[in-house]
């Protein structure tokens, strides 16, 4: 349920604001929030974002782990940089991908 709502909302924002997601094309980002038992994959393709639930180990370009507070902070406008500096987020993988994701979210 969360997955579908998140996908629809983010794609609506992409379309209505003409956001260029081309830098994220063919990238797979795993986002996990252990406190919420949330494990999602974000896949970008052809100016569209697909959000899927993660069930098995899968190759990803970047793995982002954060706590519940940090996850909610993202929706309130906090940047990845702020969260990294405060040790509320852990990123493994290609560092350029989360930077591009942060630009997309902004």
NUVEXVO-588666 format. One record per residue (C-alpha): x, z, y. Coordinates in nm, 4 decimals, padded with zeros to 6 digits. Layout:
<badrens>
<badren><xx>X</xx><zz>Z</zz><yy>Y</yy></badren>
...
</badrens>
This chain:
<badrens>
<badren><xx>00.0000</xx><zz>00.0000</zz><yy>00.0000</yy></badren>
<badren><xx>00.2759</xx><zz>00.0958</zz><yy>00.2448</yy></badren>
<badren><xx>00.4700</xx><zz>-00.2126</zz><yy>00.1393</yy></badren>
<badren><xx>00.1893</xx><zz>-00.4542</zz><yy>00.2202</yy></badren>
<badren><xx>00.1012</xx><zz>-00.2876</zz><yy>00.5513</yy></badren>
<badren><xx>00.4668</xx><zz>-00.2903</zz><yy>00.6576</yy></badren>
<badren><xx>00.5077</xx><zz>-00.6569</zz><yy>00.5607</yy></badren>
<badren><xx>00.1937</xx><zz>-00.7655</zz><yy>00.7468</yy></badren>
<badren><xx>00.2830</xx><zz>-00.5644</zz><yy>01.0570</yy></badren>
<badren><xx>00.6410</xx><zz>-00.6881</zz><yy>01.0774</yy></badren>
<badren><xx>00.5437</xx><zz>-01.0508</zz><yy>01.0176</yy></badren>
<badren><xx>00.2755</xx><zz>-01.0225</zz><yy>01.2840</yy></badren>
<badren><xx>00.5395</xx><zz>-00.8947</zz><yy>01.5276</yy></badren>
<badren><xx>00.7746</xx><zz>-01.1780</zz><yy>01.4305</yy></badren>
<badren><xx>00.5069</xx><zz>-01.4406</zz><yy>01.4890</yy></badren>
<badren><xx>00.3488</xx><zz>-01.3063</zz><yy>01.8076</yy></badren>
<badren><xx>00.6839</xx><zz>-01.2376</zz><yy>01.9766</yy></badren>
<badren><xx>00.8606</xx><zz>-01.5521</zz><yy>01.8536</yy></badren>
<badren><xx>01.1434</xx><zz>-01.3435</zz><yy>01.7084</yy></badren>
<badren><xx>01.4313</xx><zz>-01.5446</zz><yy>01.5654</yy></badren>
<badren><xx>01.5135</xx><zz>-01.4116</zz><yy>01.2186</yy></badren>
<badren><xx>01.7456</xx><zz>-01.6985</zz><yy>01.1248</yy></badren>
<badren><xx>02.0542</xx><zz>-01.4730</zz><yy>01.1195</yy></badren>
<badren><xx>01.8844</xx><zz>-01.2702</zz><yy>00.8451</yy></badren>
<badren><xx>01.7757</xx><zz>-01.5705</zz><yy>00.6354</yy></badren>
<badren><xx>01.8460</xx><zz>-01.5215</zz><yy>00.2649</yy></badren>
<badren><xx>01.9556</xx><zz>-01.1604</zz><yy>00.3213</yy></badren>
<badren><xx>01.8301</xx><zz>-00.8799</zz><yy>00.1003</yy></badren>
<badren><xx>01.8238</xx><zz>-00.5302</zz><yy>00.2447</yy></badren>
<badren><xx>01.7373</xx><zz>-00.2205</zz><yy>00.0458</yy></badren>
<badren><xx>01.5907</xx><zz>00.0684</zz><yy>00.2397</yy></badren>
<badren><xx>01.5421</xx><zz>00.4012</zz><yy>00.0697</yy></badren>
<badren><xx>01.4018</xx><zz>00.7320</zz><yy>00.1883</yy></badren>
<badren><xx>01.4338</xx><zz>00.9787</zz><yy>-00.0991</yy></badren>
<badren><xx>01.2114</xx><zz>01.2448</zz><yy>00.0622</yy></badren>
<badren><xx>00.9238</xx><zz>00.9955</zz><yy>00.0713</yy></badren>
<badren><xx>01.0064</xx><zz>00.8365</zz><yy>-00.2654</yy></badren>
<badren><xx>01.0306</xx><zz>00.5079</zz><yy>-00.0761</yy></badren>
<badren><xx>01.2499</xx><zz>00.2254</zz><yy>-00.2089</yy></badren>
<badren><xx>01.1865</xx><zz>-00.1097</zz><yy>-00.0451</yy></badren>
<badren><xx>01.3549</xx><zz>-00.4472</zz><yy>-00.0407</yy></badren>
<badren><xx>01.3375</xx><zz>-00.6572</zz><yy>00.2734</yy></badren>
<badren><xx>01.3965</xx><zz>-01.0266</zz><yy>00.2090</yy></badren>
<badren><xx>01.4112</xx><zz>-01.2809</zz><yy>00.4892</yy></badren>
<badren><xx>01.3331</xx><zz>-01.6465</zz><yy>00.4272</yy></badren>
<badren><xx>01.2116</xx><zz>-01.9282</zz><yy>00.6542</yy></badren>
<badren><xx>01.1247</xx><zz>-01.7032</zz><yy>00.9498</yy></badren>
<badren><xx>00.9246</xx><zz>-01.4734</zz><yy>00.7262</yy></badren>
<badren><xx>00.9893</xx><zz>-01.1251</zz><yy>00.5983</yy></badren>
<badren><xx>00.8936</xx><zz>-01.0225</zz><yy>00.2463</yy></badren>
<badren><xx>00.8763</xx><zz>-00.6536</zz><yy>00.1603</yy></badren>
<badren><xx>00.8876</xx><zz>-00.5575</zz><yy>-00.2057</yy></badren>
<badren><xx>00.9100</xx><zz>-00.2328</zz><yy>-00.3945</yy></badren>
<badren><xx>01.2409</xx><zz>-00.1714</zz><yy>-00.5667</yy></badren>
<badren><xx>01.2129</xx><zz>-00.0891</zz><yy>-00.9350</yy></badren>
<badren><xx>01.5466</xx><zz>-00.1844</zz><yy>-01.0852</yy></badren>
<badren><xx>01.9000</xx><zz>-00.2085</zz><yy>-00.9583</yy></badren>
<badren><xx>01.9305</xx><zz>-00.5353</zz><yy>-00.7758</yy></badren>
<badren><xx>02.2095</xx><zz>-00.7065</zz><yy>-00.5868</yy></badren>
<badren><xx>02.1600</xx><zz>-00.6536</zz><yy>-00.2164</yy></badren>
<badren><xx>02.3550</xx><zz>-00.7495</zz><yy>00.0946</yy></badren>
<badren><xx>02.3200</xx><zz>-00.4005</zz><yy>00.2330</yy></badren>
<badren><xx>02.1875</xx><zz>-00.0672</zz><yy>00.1100</yy></badren>
<badren><xx>02.0452</xx><zz>00.1652</zz><yy>00.3763</yy></badren>
<badren><xx>01.9652</xx><zz>00.5259</zz><yy>00.2892</yy></badren>
<badren><xx>01.8094</xx><zz>00.7583</zz><yy>00.5398</yy></badren>
<badren><xx>01.6144</xx><zz>01.0795</zz><yy>00.5572</yy></badren>
<badren><xx>01.2482</xx><zz>01.1096</zz><yy>00.6564</yy></badren>
<badren><xx>01.3281</xx><zz>01.2099</zz><yy>01.0151</yy></badren>
<badren><xx>01.5568</xx><zz>00.9101</zz><yy>01.0659</yy></badren>
<badren><xx>01.3008</xx><zz>00.6736</zz><yy>00.9122</yy></badren>
<badren><xx>01.0316</xx><zz>00.7925</zz><yy>01.1518</yy></badren>
<badren><xx>01.2795</xx><zz>00.7773</zz><yy>01.4417</yy></badren>
<badren><xx>01.3211</xx><zz>00.4036</zz><yy>01.3840</yy></badren>
<badren><xx>00.9532</xx><zz>00.3533</zz><yy>01.4650</yy></badren>
<badren><xx>00.9958</xx><zz>00.5589</zz><yy>01.7810</yy></badren>
<badren><xx>01.2731</xx><zz>00.3302</zz><yy>01.9059</yy></badren>
<badren><xx>01.5908</xx><zz>00.5008</zz><yy>01.7824</yy></badren>
<badren><xx>01.8742</xx><zz>00.2577</zz><yy>01.7148</yy></badren>
<badren><xx>02.0744</xx><zz>00.2313</zz><yy>01.3955</yy></badren>
<badren><xx>02.3835</xx><zz>00.3176</zz><yy>01.5996</yy></badren>
<badren><xx>02.2304</xx><zz>00.6481</zz><yy>01.7150</yy></badren>
<badren><xx>02.1321</xx><zz>00.7362</zz><yy>01.3591</yy></badren>
<badren><xx>02.4740</xx><zz>00.6474</zz><yy>01.2208</yy></badren>
<badren><xx>02.6468</xx><zz>00.8626</zz><yy>01.4829</yy></badren>
<badren><xx>02.4226</xx><zz>01.1575</zz><yy>01.3974</yy></badren>
<badren><xx>02.4905</xx><zz>01.1139</zz><yy>01.0211</yy></badren>
<badren><xx>02.1214</xx><zz>01.0591</zz><yy>00.9481</yy></badren>
<badren><xx>02.1742</xx><zz>00.7193</zz><yy>00.7899</yy></badren>
<badren><xx>02.4100</xx><zz>00.5842</zz><yy>00.5238</yy></badren>
<badren><xx>02.4902</xx><zz>00.2149</zz><yy>00.5060</yy></badren>
<badren><xx>02.6719</xx><zz>00.0420</zz><yy>00.2199</yy></badren>
<badren><xx>02.7476</xx><zz>-00.3282</zz><yy>00.2181</yy></badren>
<badren><xx>02.7913</xx><zz>-00.5947</zz><yy>00.4793</yy></badren>
<badren><xx>02.7829</xx><zz>-00.4084</zz><yy>00.8124</yy></badren>
<badren><xx>02.6783</xx><zz>-00.7196</zz><yy>01.0071</yy></badren>
<badren><xx>02.3452</xx><zz>-00.7329</zz><yy>00.8264</yy></badren>
<badren><xx>02.2179</xx><zz>-00.3933</zz><yy>00.9519</yy></badren>
<badren><xx>02.3419</xx><zz>-00.4826</zz><yy>01.2995</yy></badren>
<badren><xx>02.1345</xx><zz>-00.8005</zz><yy>01.2835</yy></badren>
<badren><xx>01.8419</xx><zz>-00.5980</zz><yy>01.1480</yy></badren>
<badren><xx>01.8778</xx><zz>-00.3539</zz><yy>01.4382</yy></badren>
<badren><xx>01.8638</xx><zz>-00.6448</zz><yy>01.6828</yy></badren>
<badren><xx>01.5518</xx><zz>-00.7707</zz><yy>01.5036</yy></badren>
<badren><xx>01.3835</xx><zz>-00.4287</zz><yy>01.5252</yy></badren>
<badren><xx>01.4734</xx><zz>-00.3925</zz><yy>01.8934</yy></badren>
</badrens>
